[in-house]
Amino acid sequence: MLELPNTLNVAENAVKWGCIGNGPPLVALHGTPFSSQVWRRIAPQIADHRTVYYFDLVGYGQSEMRDGQDVSLAVQNNVLSAFIQELDLGCPDVLAHDFGGATALRAYYLNGLRYASLTIFDAVALAPWGSPFVQHVRAHEAAFAGMPDYMHRALLRAYLQTAAFNPLSEDALNIYCAPWLGPVGQPAFYRQIAQMDQRFTDEVQGLYAAMECPVTVLWGEQDDWIPYETGAKLASLISDTACVPIPGAGHLVQEDRPEAIVAAVLKQLS
């Protein structure tokens, strides 16, 4: 497990973060409904080459969760910008997945952040996105937030498994479920789904152009959440190289093929 012993207060939100390794900074951005623990098998493999910084997005993982909290994509890029500025990270390498990918792209095109490199995979970046489950929760958030615990746990585990191509281990399921359980975590889980809104990618999608840094786009070939074709299109917009398919991987590449991510990052850094 990665440790997050530090707290950064950003826009009235307590954001938990940690770092490991040596060398120039690399910031790792997780997606939904996950946490920075997705990097637990990846960050140690990069730590000899970079100081890997990771944090839980607002409303996720160990970061603050509360009623009425804005945890949408509209907030997360501002948090990333503040994180880099407060820690004086300058122009870091960035590794980003899912909502973390949207966050990195919004921060680049809207906040003016610049990166030494970007490795991005299975990102929420291009319309359309948002499953029928997401649309249903958005319409009935209160009903889901108040479900009996046993029903919520069953739904949560089933939902998480759809992100992976291979069966998730019991340890992985427990790690990813833990933040979303109990009287604080359960409503927070449905809060973040209810605030998923395509307009936050629509407002930046038209700005996509070749980035001023090396960009590697990876994609799980068996991603049932966001198809590989979306990755190929994203690569054509922001990178000078084609999207790299990852066989035997779904959306949650960190569990299906963590070695593919490590190899891509190390190649990028070299």
C-alpha positions as a LaTeX table, in Angstrom:
\begin{tabular}{lrrr}
\hline
Residue & $x$ (\AA) & $y$ (\AA) & $z$ (\AA) \\
\hline
Met1 & 0.00 & 0.00 & 0.00 \\
Leu2 & 1.17 & 3.51 & $-0.77$ \\
Glu3 & 1.25 & 5.87 & 2.19 \\
Leu4 & $-0.38$ & 9.32 & 2.03 \\
Pro5 & 0.91 & 11.03 & 5.19 \\
Asn6 & 0.59 & 14.60 & 3.92 \\
Thr7 & $-2.37$ & 16.96 & 3.57 \\
Leu8 & $-2.74$ & 19.88 & 1.19 \\
Asn9 & $-5.70$ & 22.21 & 1.64 \\
Val10 & $-7.04$ & 23.32 & $-1.72$ \\
Ala11 & $-10.26$ & 25.31 & $-2.21$ \\
Glu12 & $-11.61$ & 24.21 & 1.21 \\
Asn13 & $-10.78$ & 20.57 & 0.50 \\
Ala14 & $-8.23$ & 18.45 & 2.40 \\
Val15 & $-6.25$ & 16.50 & $-0.20$ \\
Lys16 & $-4.11$ & 13.59 & 0.99 \\
Trp17 & $-0.84$ & 12.92 & $-0.79$ \\
Gly18 & 2.46 & 11.10 & $-0.62$ \\
Cys19 & 5.63 & 10.49 & $-2.61$ \\
Ile20 & 8.38 & 7.90 & $-3.03$ \\
Gly21 & 11.63 & 7.73 & $-4.94$ \\
Asn22 & 14.44 & 9.97 & $-6.09$ \\
Gly23 & 15.02 & 12.31 & $-8.98$ \\
Pro24 & 12.87 & 14.80 & $-10.91$ \\
Pro25 & 9.14 & 14.83 & $-10.14$ \\
Leu26 & 6.52 & 12.61 & $-11.75$ \\
Val27 & 2.88 & 13.17 & $-10.79$ \\
Ala28 & 0.52 & 10.17 & $-11.02$ \\
Leu29 & $-3.21$ & 10.88 & $-11.39$ \\
His30 & $-5.79$ & 8.17 & $-10.72$ \\
Gly31 & $-9.30$ & 7.83 & $-12.09$ \\
Thr32 & $-12.79$ & 6.98 & $-10.89$ \\
Pro33 & $-13.92$ & 5.15 & $-8.81$ \\
Phe34 & $-10.36$ & 4.44 & $-7.69$ \\
Ser35 & $-7.66$ & 6.10 & $-5.59$ \\
Ser36 & $-3.90$ & 6.59 & $-5.67$ \\
Gln37 & $-3.59$ & 2.94 & $-4.59$ \\
Val38 & $-3.86$ & 2.04 & $-8.28$ \\
Trp39 & $-0.17$ & 3.02 & $-8.41$ \\
Arg40 & 0.94 & 0.69 & $-5.61$ \\
Arg41 & 2.41 & $-1.83$ & $-8.07$ \\
Ile42 & 3.76 & 0.80 & $-10.46$ \\
Ala43 & 5.26 & 3.69 & $-8.47$ \\
Pro44 & 7.93 & 1.50 & $-6.78$ \\
Gln45 & 9.17 & 0.41 & $-10.22$ \\
Ile46 & 9.67 & 4.04 & $-11.28$ \\
Ala47 & 11.06 & 5.29 & $-7.98$ \\
Asp48 & 14.72 & 4.76 & $-8.98$ \\
His49 & 14.24 & 7.20 & $-11.86$ \\
Arg50 & 11.75 & 9.76 & $-10.54$ \\
Thr51 & 10.26 & 11.04 & $-7.32$ \\
Val52 & 6.69 & 9.83 & $-7.79$ \\
Tyr53 & 4.05 & 12.14 & $-6.31$ \\
Tyr54 & 0.51 & 10.86 & $-5.95$ \\
Phe55 & $-2.65$ & 12.22 & $-4.35$ \\
Asp56 & $-6.28$ & 11.25 & $-3.98$ \\
Leu57 & $-8.56$ & 13.44 & $-6.06$ \\
Val58 & $-11.02$ & 15.63 & $-4.17$ \\
Gly59 & $-13.77$ & 13.38 & $-2.83$ \\
Tyr60 & $-11.81$ & 10.16 & $-3.43$ \\
Gly61 & $-9.70$ & 7.72 & $-1.41$ \\
Gln62 & $-8.33$ & 9.28 & 1.77 \\
Ser63 & $-9.07$ & 12.86 & 0.73 \\
Glu64 & $-11.91$ & 14.70 & 2.40 \\
Met65 & $-15.48$ & 13.58 & 1.67 \\
Arg66 & $-18.47$ & 15.65 & 2.78 \\
Asp67 & $-22.07$ & 16.48 & 1.91 \\
Gly68 & $-22.50$ & 19.16 & $-0.74$ \\
Gln69 & $-18.92$ & 18.80 & $-1.94$ \\
Asp70 & $-18.02$ & 19.60 & $-5.54$ \\
Val71 & $-16.00$ & 16.60 & $-6.74$ \\
Ser72 & $-16.58$ & 17.11 & $-10.46$ \\
Leu73 & $-13.94$ & 17.39 & $-13.16$ \\
Ala74 & $-14.37$ & 21.16 & $-12.94$ \\
Val75 & $-12.50$ & 21.09 & $-9.63$ \\
Gln76 & $-9.81$ & 18.48 & $-10.18$ \\
Asn77 & $-7.62$ & 20.37 & $-12.68$ \\
Asn78 & $-7.49$ & 23.35 & $-10.31$ \\
Val79 & $-6.39$ & 20.98 & $-7.54$ \\
Leu80 & $-3.63$ & 19.58 & $-9.78$ \\
Ser81 & $-2.47$ & 23.09 & $-10.62$ \\
Ala82 & $-2.39$ & 24.05 & $-6.93$ \\
Phe83 & $-0.61$ & 20.81 & $-6.01$ \\
Ile84 & 2.19 & 21.41 & $-8.52$ \\
Gln85 & 2.51 & 25.05 & $-7.49$ \\
Glu86 & 2.46 & 24.45 & $-3.72$ \\
Leu87 & 5.06 & 21.69 & $-3.92$ \\
Asp88 & 7.12 & 23.70 & $-6.42$ \\
Leu89 & 7.28 & 20.78 & $-8.85$ \\
Gly90 & 7.87 & 22.97 & $-11.88$ \\
Cys91 & 7.34 & 21.01 & $-15.09$ \\
Pro92 & 6.83 & 17.39 & $-13.97$ \\
Asp93 & 6.38 & 14.21 & $-15.91$ \\
Val94 & 2.74 & 13.11 & $-15.64$ \\
Leu95 & 1.14 & 9.67 & $-15.61$ \\
Ala96 & $-2.65$ & 9.75 & $-15.88$ \\
His97 & $-5.59$ & 7.34 & $-16.10$ \\
Asp98 & $-9.36$ & 7.79 & $-16.65$ \\
Phe99 & $-10.53$ & 10.96 & $-14.80$ \\
Gly100 & $-6.87$ & 11.61 & $-14.05$ \\
Gly101 & $-6.39$ & 11.84 & $-17.81$ \\
Ala102 & $-9.19$ & 14.38 & $-18.10$ \\
Thr103 & $-7.64$ & 16.28 & $-15.19$ \\
Ala104 & $-4.21$ & 16.37 & $-16.84$ \\
Leu105 & $-5.68$ & 17.52 & $-20.16$ \\
Arg106 & $-7.89$ & 20.19 & $-18.59$ \\
Ala107 & $-4.94$ & 21.49 & $-16.55$ \\
Tyr108 & $-2.78$ & 21.68 & $-19.69$ \\
Tyr109 & $-5.28$ & 23.33 & $-22.02$ \\
Leu110 & $-7.26$ & 25.42 & $-19.50$ \\
Asn111 & $-4.80$ & 26.18 & $-16.68$ \\
Gly112 & $-1.71$ & 26.47 & $-18.84$ \\
Leu113 & 0.29 & 23.80 & $-17.02$ \\
Arg114 & 3.21 & 22.29 & $-18.91$ \\
Tyr115 & 4.70 & 18.82 & $-18.51$ \\
Ala116 & 8.07 & 17.26 & $-19.17$ \\
Ser117 & 6.14 & 14.32 & $-20.63$ \\
Leu118 & 2.68 & 12.80 & $-20.47$ \\
Thr119 & 1.85 & 9.10 & $-20.37$ \\
Ile120 & $-1.93$ & 8.78 & $-20.55$ \\
Phe121 & $-4.11$ & 5.71 & $-20.83$ \\
Asp122 & $-7.81$ & 4.80 & $-20.98$ \\
Ala123 & $-8.66$ & 8.43 & $-20.34$ \\
Val124 & $-12.00$ & 10.19 & $-20.11$ \\
Ala125 & $-11.28$ & 12.73 & $-22.82$ \\
Leu126 & $-13.64$ & 12.49 & $-25.79$ \\
Ala127 & $-17.42$ & 12.45 & $-26.10$ \\
Pro128 & $-19.48$ & 10.41 & $-25.70$ \\
Trp129 & $-18.80$ & 8.88 & $-22.30$ \\
Gly130 & $-20.94$ & 7.91 & $-19.32$ \\
Ser131 & $-22.50$ & 4.44 & $-19.07$ \\
Pro132 & $-26.23$ & 3.72 & $-18.61$ \\
Phe133 & $-25.38$ & 3.00 & $-14.95$ \\
Val134 & $-23.90$ & 6.49 & $-14.57$ \\
Gln135 & $-26.96$ & 8.08 & $-16.16$ \\
His136 & $-29.28$ & 6.10 & $-13.86$ \\
Val137 & $-27.38$ & 7.08 & $-10.70$ \\
Arg138 & $-27.38$ & 10.73 & $-11.76$ \\
Ala139 & $-31.18$ & 10.59 & $-11.89$ \\
His140 & $-31.58$ & 8.74 & $-8.57$ \\
Glu141 & $-28.54$ & 9.67 & $-6.44$ \\
Ala142 & $-30.43$ & 9.84 & $-3.12$ \\
Ala143 & $-31.97$ & 6.39 & $-3.56$ \\
Phe144 & $-28.57$ & 4.81 & $-4.20$ \\
Ala145 & $-26.84$ & 6.71 & $-1.40$ \\
Gly146 & $-29.37$ & 5.32 & 1.08 \\
Met147 & $-29.29$ & 1.67 & $-0.02$ \\
Pro148 & $-28.72$ & $-1.00$ & 2.66 \\
Asp149 & $-25.02$ & $-1.71$ & 3.13 \\
Tyr150 & $-25.13$ & $-5.27$ & 1.76 \\
Met151 & $-26.76$ & $-4.09$ & $-1.46$ \\
His152 & $-24.24$ & $-1.28$ & $-1.91$ \\
Arg153 & $-21.29$ & $-3.63$ & $-1.34$ \\
Ala154 & $-22.58$ & $-6.08$ & $-3.93$ \\
Leu155 & $-23.17$ & $-3.35$ & $-6.50$ \\
Leu156 & $-19.79$ & $-1.75$ & $-5.84$ \\
Arg157 & $-17.85$ & $-5.00$ & $-6.24$ \\
Ala158 & $-19.71$ & $-5.87$ & $-9.45$ \\
Tyr159 & $-19.10$ & $-2.39$ & $-10.85$ \\
Leu160 & $-15.38$ & $-2.49$ & $-10.07$ \\
Gln161 & $-14.98$ & $-5.86$ & $-11.75$ \\
Thr162 & $-16.34$ & $-4.47$ & $-15.03$ \\
Ala163 & $-13.28$ & $-2.21$ & $-15.18$ \\
Ala164 & $-10.88$ & $-5.14$ & $-15.44$ \\
Phe165 & $-10.44$ & $-7.77$ & $-18.14$ \\
Asn166 & $-9.15$ & $-10.38$ & $-15.67$ \\
Pro167 & $-10.80$ & $-11.25$ & $-12.35$ \\
Leu168 & $-9.75$ & $-8.81$ & $-9.65$ \\
Ser169 & $-8.10$ & $-10.36$ & $-6.60$ \\
Glu170 & $-9.87$ & $-10.15$ & $-3.26$ \\
Asp171 & $-7.11$ & $-7.83$ & $-2.06$ \\
Ala172 & $-7.65$ & $-5.47$ & $-4.99$ \\
Leu173 & $-11.42$ & $-5.43$ & $-4.49$ \\
Asn174 & $-10.99$ & $-4.69$ & $-0.79$ \\
Ile175 & $-8.53$ & $-1.86$ & $-1.52$ \\
Tyr176 & $-10.80$ & $-0.19$ & $-4.07$ \\
Cys177 & $-14.01$ & $-0.74$ & $-2.09$ \\
Ala178 & $-12.71$ & 0.53 & 1.26 \\
Pro179 & $-13.04$ & 4.32 & 0.68 \\
Trp180 & $-16.63$ & 3.92 & $-0.53$ \\
Leu181 & $-18.05$ & 2.08 & 2.49 \\
Gly182 & $-19.81$ & 3.34 & 5.59 \\
Pro183 & $-21.90$ & 6.45 & 6.32 \\
Val184 & $-19.32$ & 8.77 & 4.70 \\
Gly185 & $-17.99$ & 6.62 & 1.89 \\
Gln186 & $-21.25$ & 5.25 & 0.49 \\
Pro187 & $-22.87$ & 8.63 & $-0.26$ \\
Ala188 & $-19.50$ & 9.88 & $-1.54$ \\
Phe189 & $-19.44$ & 7.07 & $-4.11$ \\
Tyr190 & $-22.78$ & 8.08 & $-5.58$ \\
Arg191 & $-21.96$ & 11.78 & $-5.24$ \\
Gln192 & $-19.00$ & 11.48 & $-7.60$ \\
Ile193 & $-21.06$ & 9.51 & $-10.11$ \\
Ala194 & $-23.91$ & 12.01 & $-9.94$ \\
Gln195 & $-21.46$ & 14.81 & $-10.77$ \\
Met196 & $-20.02$ & 13.12 & $-13.86$ \\
Asp197 & $-20.88$ & 15.50 & $-16.67$ \\
Gln198 & $-19.69$ & 15.36 & $-20.26$ \\
Arg199 & $-19.67$ & 19.17 & $-20.49$ \\
Phe200 & $-16.36$ & 19.19 & $-18.61$ \\
Thr201 & $-14.67$ & 17.34 & $-21.45$ \\
Asp202 & $-16.74$ & 19.08 & $-24.13$ \\
Glu203 & $-15.34$ & 22.45 & $-23.03$ \\
Val204 & $-11.75$ & 21.32 & $-23.60$ \\
Gln205 & $-12.10$ & 18.79 & $-26.43$ \\
Gly206 & $-12.10$ & 21.52 & $-29.09$ \\
Leu207 & $-8.73$ & 22.74 & $-27.80$ \\
Tyr208 & $-6.89$ & 19.46 & $-28.28$ \\
Ala209 & $-3.78$ & 19.84 & $-30.40$ \\
Ala210 & $-0.25$ & 18.45 & $-30.38$ \\
Met211 & 1.15 & 18.99 & $-26.89$ \\
Glu212 & 4.46 & 20.72 & $-26.20$ \\
Cys213 & 6.00 & 17.60 & $-24.68$ \\
Pro214 & 6.45 & 13.93 & $-25.55$ \\
Val215 & 3.10 & 12.14 & $-25.25$ \\
Thr216 & 2.46 & 8.41 & $-25.05$ \\
Val217 & $-1.14$ & 7.19 & $-25.31$ \\
Leu218 & $-1.83$ & 3.61 & $-24.18$ \\
Trp219 & $-5.14$ & 1.76 & $-24.18$ \\
Gly220 & $-6.44$ & $-1.59$ & $-22.96$ \\
Glu221 & $-7.61$ & $-3.54$ & $-26.00$ \\
Gln222 & $-10.44$ & $-5.06$ & $-23.96$ \\
Asp223 & $-11.60$ & $-1.82$ & $-22.35$ \\
Asp224 & $-15.40$ & $-2.15$ & $-22.01$ \\
Trp225 & $-15.76$ & 1.33 & $-20.48$ \\
Ile226 & $-14.01$ & 3.37 & $-23.18$ \\
Pro227 & $-13.17$ & 1.54 & $-26.43$ \\
Tyr228 & $-9.70$ & 1.39 & $-27.94$ \\
Glu229 & $-10.92$ & 3.43 & $-30.92$ \\
Thr230 & $-11.31$ & 6.41 & $-28.59$ \\
Gly231 & $-7.68$ & 6.06 & $-27.56$ \\
Ala232 & $-6.60$ & 5.98 & $-31.20$ \\
Lys233 & $-8.54$ & 9.19 & $-31.87$ \\
Leu234 & $-7.10$ & 10.90 & $-28.79$ \\
Ala235 & $-3.56$ & 9.99 & $-29.83$ \\
Ser236 & $-4.13$ & 11.48 & $-33.28$ \\
Leu237 & $-5.11$ & 14.78 & $-31.64$ \\
Ile238 & $-2.49$ & 15.26 & $-28.93$ \\
Ser239 & 0.51 & 13.06 & $-29.87$ \\
Asp240 & 2.84 & 12.55 & $-32.81$ \\
Thr241 & 2.76 & 8.79 & $-32.26$ \\
Ala242 & $-0.07$ & 6.28 & $-32.55$ \\
Cys243 & $-1.97$ & 4.84 & $-29.62$ \\
Val244 & $-0.31$ & 1.74 & $-28.15$ \\
Pro245 & $-2.76$ & $-1.16$ & $-27.65$ \\
Ile246 & $-2.32$ & $-3.27$ & $-24.50$ \\
Pro247 & $-3.60$ & $-6.82$ & $-25.10$ \\
Gly248 & $-5.14$ & $-8.67$ & $-22.20$ \\
Ala249 & $-6.15$ & $-5.45$ & $-20.46$ \\
Gly250 & $-9.45$ & $-3.75$ & $-19.82$ \\
His251 & $-9.98$ & $-0.25$ & $-18.47$ \\
Leu252 & $-8.09$ & $-0.90$ & $-15.25$ \\
Val253 & $-4.72$ & $-1.58$ & $-16.85$ \\
Gln254 & $-3.00$ & $-1.11$ & $-13.48$ \\
Glu255 & $-4.43$ & $-4.46$ & $-12.39$ \\
Asp256 & $-4.52$ & $-6.30$ & $-15.72$ \\
Arg257 & $-1.09$ & $-5.34$ & $-17.10$ \\
Pro258 & 0.87 & $-3.11$ & $-14.67$ \\
Glu259 & 4.14 & $-4.06$ & $-16.35$ \\
Ala260 & 2.94 & $-2.46$ & $-19.60$ \\
Ile261 & 2.52 & 0.88 & $-17.83$ \\
Val262 & 5.92 & 0.64 & $-16.15$ \\
Ala263 & 7.60 & $-0.20$ & $-19.46$ \\
Ala264 & 5.89 & 2.70 & $-21.25$ \\
Val265 & 6.86 & 5.20 & $-18.55$ \\
Leu266 & 10.47 & 4.06 & $-18.40$ \\
Lys267 & 10.70 & 4.23 & $-22.20$ \\
Gln268 & 9.25 & 7.72 & $-22.11$ \\
Leu269 & 11.68 & 8.86 & $-19.43$ \\
Ser270 & 14.66 & 7.46 & $-21.32$ \\
\hline
\end{tabular}
